[in-house]
Amino acid sequence: MFPQAIVFFFIGLSIGSFLNVCIFRLPEGKSVIKPRSSCSQCGHQLSWKENIPLFSYVFQRAKCFNCGGEISWIYPIVELVTGFSLSALFIRFNLTPEFCVNSVFFCLLIILIVVDLTNRILPNALTIGGSMVGVLVAPFQANEILDVSQGDYQAAYVASVLGAIVGGGCLWLVAELYYRIRKEEGLGLGDVKMMLMIGAFLGWRLAWTTIFIGSILGTVIGGFYIYISGKDRRYELPYGSFLGIASVAIVIWYP
């Protein structure tokens, strides 16, 4: 299994290269299909040598060949994370429908984690669109994740829809209560829509678990960052990023 996992690592690097395009273009409302990849500073269109995942970043010493401008460290990190994610999913599920479903789920999560971290937005195309995909592919999700019997497609659809309702509804209720009590927004609707998607893929039980783990991560990591950076307590934390990391951990290690 190990040699095959390495193959999927390199496939993940290539997919991660496309995820980078989505990460940098979606927040600006640009097409992820065209034009070809180019330097964000001088507009130089990249050749195939400059477009090799991970290796181009190393060989170019993190600089554009044309203008010498620095290439963001986000590019190789996303490619590496995607590569390791696909390898981990292959080891977890082997080459099965569950592997395919969770590979799509992880790709959506990686984009959302980084976009929320860098731009504090969670694009509807991914959250709402991802919710629909999660429900459609529910019969092919791992039975232990949705907590349904093997081959019970109706139960899988019900678990997915219920997961979306519980996940999104829970965060919406928290956001609404916070606003009514404090008269200020404490949680964005983007986070609610992201939990809608996560619930659709993971079902209602693991939607609860995701919110719990994501909240702990946000409190500990976010609180520590605010403390060491001297930020005000009103500093906007990327809660969607913490929810995404929690979801990845749950799929890889559950149960």
Disulfide bonds with the S-S distance in Angstrom:
none
